[in-house]
Amino acid sequence: MIRVVDECYHCLKGLITKTVSLGAYDEHVKEQALKEGLAILDRDFGKKMIPTQIAGEAQRIVRQRLNSRDPFLKVKRREMSAAADIIREVRTRYGSDIPSLIKLAALGNAVDFFKELDQVRHQMVYPVEFTINQTELFMDKLAKSRLVLFLADNAAELYFDLPLLGALQRKVETWYAVKQAPVQNDLTLDDIAWAGFAGRIENIITTGTDTPGLDLDLVPEQFKRLYDRADLVIAKGMGNYETLSEYDDDRVFYIMMAKCDPVARSVGVPRDSFVATFK
């Protein structure tokens, strides 16, 4: 479980500021959007909420004030274009068995809009080594599963998720869940269409939300029923970890890079470690 700590304030402020800065908007409108976004941060920070909850609400008001449905659109397109090139370079370094594809999926989580793409490219040259690796336990549970729910994260990770998604779908009913509407650089159906995969991926569903991670209090009934039916839930990225670690749910398998100190401490690993782990 992770709640905001002092270190989170700077990160959340940076996220709100970056959201406002993207695109060509009137300076007065941007100033007002920033003011209102930061007001939400200041209002909620002392309540010890989950970081993604504050991020989601603050970014929603910023999008409304900017009258912009997807401020991160250009960022996503750059990241996705880079990821499409990188996956061609690294794919042959990973096998086609599910444990190898879990490592490949984890590699995609290194993409981060707070990092320069050249830095990400350099990082992705190195093979994934999990600091915590419960893939064997995942495989044991997978053998007994009838339904797997795969929660997507950043748009660029699509290319790294697809090999694992395909391997899972050949073994068991598997659903790929993306955001209903844009939030920061998270994957949506529009992004999948832009990448040329519309109609080519089986069993896609949206979470019905426009917030980072997965807030189960906000999802529609259709998605909640699917979530409850799942025997295994694959949760990519820190946003999903921040939200779902609130629940005592041993079905959830986290695949991510721990990119910040609070999350790394919560998991019990050094910063920038890759992990594949249950609770």
C-alpha positions in Angstrom: 0.0 0.0 0.0 1.3 3.5 -0.8 0.0 6.9 0.2 1.4 10.3 -0.5 4.6 11.2 1.3 6.5 14.5 1.2 8.5 13.4 -1.9 5.3 12.9 -3.8 4.4 16.6 -3.7 7.2 17.7 -6.1 6.4 14.9 -8.5 2.6 15.7 -8.5 3.3 19.4 -9.0 5.6 18.5 -11.9 2.9 16.4 -13.5 0.3 19.1 -13.2 2.7 21.7 -14.5 3.7 19.5 -17.5 0.1 18.8 -18.3 -0.6 22.6 -18.5 2.5 23.3 -20.5 1.7 20.9 -23.3 0.1 22.5 -26.4 -0.5 26.0 -27.6 -3.0 27.6 -25.2 -3.7 31.1 -24.2 -1.4 32.1 -21.4 -4.2 33.3 -19.2 -6.1 30.0 -19.6 -2.9 28.1 -18.8 -2.3 30.2 -15.7 -5.8 29.6 -14.5 -5.6 25.8 -15.2 -2.3 25.6 -13.3 -3.8 27.5 -10.4 -6.8 25.2 -10.1 -4.7 22.1 -10.6 -2.3 23.0 -7.9 -5.2 24.0 -5.6 -6.5 20.4 -5.8 -3.0 19.2 -5.0 -2.8 21.4 -1.9 -6.3 20.5 -0.9 -5.8 16.8 -1.0 -2.2 16.3 -0.2 -2.7 16.4 3.5 -5.4 13.8 3.3 -2.8 11.0 2.7 -4.6 9.9 -0.4 -3.2 7.6 -3.1 -0.9 9.6 -5.4 -2.8 8.6 -8.5 -6.1 9.8 -7.0 -4.7 13.3 -6.6 -3.1 13.1 -10.1 -6.3 12.0 -11.7 -8.5 14.7 -10.2 -6.0 17.5 -10.8 -5.4 16.5 -14.4 -9.2 16.3 -15.0 -9.7 19.9 -14.0 -6.7 21.0 -16.0 -8.0 19.3 -19.1 -11.4 21.0 -18.6 -9.9 24.4 -18.2 -7.6 23.9 -21.2 -10.6 22.5 -23.2 -8.2 19.7 -24.2 -9.3 16.1 -24.3 -5.7 14.7 -24.6 -2.9 17.2 -23.7 -0.3 14.3 -23.9 -1.3 13.3 -27.4 2.0 14.5 -29.0 4.0 13.0 -26.2 2.3 9.6 -26.7 2.9 9.7 -30.4 6.6 10.3 -29.9 6.9 7.6 -27.3 5.0 5.1 -29.4 7.1 5.8 -32.4 10.2 5.3 -30.4 8.9 2.1 -28.8 8.0 0.7 -32.2 11.6 1.1 -33.3 13.0 -0.2 -30.0 10.9 -3.3 -30.0 12.4 -4.3 -33.4 15.9 -3.9 -31.9 15.3 -5.9 -28.7 12.6 -8.5 -29.5 15.1 -11.2 -30.6 16.9 -10.9 -27.2 13.9 -12.4 -25.5 12.4 -15.8 -26.0 8.8 -16.7 -26.8 8.0 -18.5 -23.6 5.8 -16.7 -21.1 8.5 -16.0 -18.5 10.7 -14.4 -21.2 7.7 -12.4 -22.5 7.0 -11.1 -19.0 10.5 -9.7 -19.0 9.9 -8.0 -22.4 6.6 -6.5 -21.1 8.5 -5.2 -18.0 11.1 -3.6 -20.3 8.3 -1.5 -21.9 7.5 0.0 -18.5 10.9 1.9 -18.6 9.2 4.4 -20.9 8.4 7.5 -18.8 7.4 11.0 -19.9 9.6 12.5 -17.2 12.6 10.9 -18.9 14.3 11.9 -22.2 13.7 9.3 -24.9 17.4 8.9 -25.5 17.8 8.0 -21.8 15.1 5.4 -22.2 16.6 4.0 -25.3 20.0 3.6 -23.5 18.3 1.9 -20.6 16.5 -0.6 -22.8 19.7 -2.0 -24.3 20.3 -3.9 -21.0 18.4 -7.1 -20.4 15.7 -7.1 -17.7 16.7 -8.7 -14.4 14.0 -8.8 -11.8 15.0 -7.8 -8.3 11.8 -9.6 -7.2 10.7 -12.4 -9.5 7.6 -14.4 -8.7 7.1 -15.5 -12.3 7.3 -19.2 -11.3 4.3 -18.6 -8.9 2.5 -16.8 -11.7 3.0 -19.8 -14.0 1.6 -22.1 -11.3 -1.5 -19.9 -11.0 -1.9 -19.5 -14.7 -2.1 -23.3 -15.1 -5.2 -23.2 -12.9 -6.8 -20.1 -14.4 -9.7 -19.8 -16.8 -9.7 -16.0 -17.2 -6.8 -13.4 -17.1 -7.3 -9.7 -17.0 -4.3 -7.7 -18.3 -4.3 -4.0 -17.2 -2.3 -1.8 -19.7 -0.3 1.2 -18.6 1.5 3.7 -20.9 0.7 3.9 -24.6 4.2 3.0 -25.7 4.1 -0.2 -23.7 1.6 -1.6 -26.2 4.4 -2.9 -28.4 6.0 -4.7 -25.5 2.7 -6.1 -24.1 1.4 -7.6 -27.3 3.8 -10.7 -27.4 2.8 -11.6 -23.9 -0.9 -10.9 -24.5 -0.8 -13.1 -27.6 0.9 -16.0 -25.7 -1.6 -15.7 -22.9 -4.6 -15.6 -25.3 -3.4 -18.8 -26.9 -3.6 -20.5 -23.5 -6.6 -19.0 -21.6 -9.3 -16.4 -22.1 -7.4 -13.1 -21.6 -8.7 -9.5 -21.7 -6.6 -6.4 -22.3 -7.9 -3.3 -20.5 -7.1 0.2 -21.5 -8.4 3.6 -20.4 -11.8 4.8 -21.5 -10.5 8.4 -22.0 -7.1 10.0 -22.1 -5.1 10.6 -18.9 -1.4 11.5 -19.1 0.3 9.0 -21.4 -1.9 6.0 -20.7 -3.1 3.7 -23.4 -6.5 4.2 -25.0 -8.4 2.7 -27.9 -7.5 5.7 -30.0 -3.8 5.0 -29.4 -4.3 1.3 -30.5 -6.0 2.5 -33.7 -3.2 5.0 -34.4 -0.7 2.2 -34.0 -2.6 0.1 -36.6 -3.9 -2.6 -34.3 -7.6 -1.7 -34.3 -9.6 -4.9 -34.9 -6.4 -7.0 -34.6 -6.4 -7.6 -30.8 -8.9 -9.9 -29.3 -10.8 -9.2 -26.1 -10.2 -5.5 -25.5 -12.2 -3.7 -22.9 -11.9 -0.2 -21.4 -11.8 0.4 -17.6 -14.5 3.1 -18.0 -12.2 5.6 -16.3 -9.9 8.5 -17.1 -7.6 8.2 -14.1 -4.1 6.7 -13.7 -4.0 3.2 -12.3 -7.3 1.5 -11.5 -9.7 3.0 -9.0 -12.3 0.2 -8.5 -14.6 2.8 -6.9 -14.9 4.5 -10.3 -15.2 1.6 -12.8 -18.6 0.8 -14.4 -20.4 -2.4 -13.5 -19.5 -4.2 -16.7 -15.8 -3.9 -16.0 -16.2 -4.6 -12.3 -17.9 -7.9 -13.2 -15.0 -8.9 -15.5 -12.5 -7.9 -12.8 -14.3 -10.0 -10.2 -14.4 -13.0 -12.5 -10.6 -12.9 -13.3 -8.5 -15.7 -11.8 -5.4 -13.6 -12.5 -4.9 -9.9 -12.9 -1.7 -8.6 -14.6 -1.1 -5.0 -13.5 1.4 -3.0 -15.5 3.1 0.0 -14.0 3.3 2.1 -10.9 -0.2 3.6 -11.2 -1.8 0.2 -11.1 0.4 -0.8 -8.2 -0.5 2.4 -6.2 -4.2 1.8 -6.6 -4.5 -2.0 -6.4 -2.0 -2.5 -3.6 -4.7 -1.0 -1.4 -6.6 -4.3 -1.7 -5.7 -7.7 -0.1 -5.9 -9.4 -3.5 -3.5 -12.2 -4.2 -4.7 -12.5 -7.8 -2.8 -9.3 -8.8 0.6 -9.8 -10.5 2.5 -6.5 -10.7 5.0 -6.0 -13.6 6.8 -2.7 -13.4 9.9 -0.7 -12.9 9.9 1.0 -9.5 10.7 4.5 -10.9 10.4 6.6 -7.7 11.7 6.2 -4.1 8.3 5.9 -2.4 7.2 3.1 -4.6 10.6 1.4 -4.4 10.5 1.5 -0.6 7.0 0.2 -0.6 8.0 -2.8 -2.7 11.3 -3.2 -0.9 13.7 -2.7 -3.8 16.2 -0.1 -5.0 14.9 2.6 -7.3 14.7 1.7 -11.0 14.4 -2.0 -10.2 12.2 -4.3 -12.3 9.8 -6.4 -10.3 7.4 -9.2 -11.2 5.5 -9.9 -8.0 2.3 -10.6 -6.2 1.5 -8.8 -2.9 
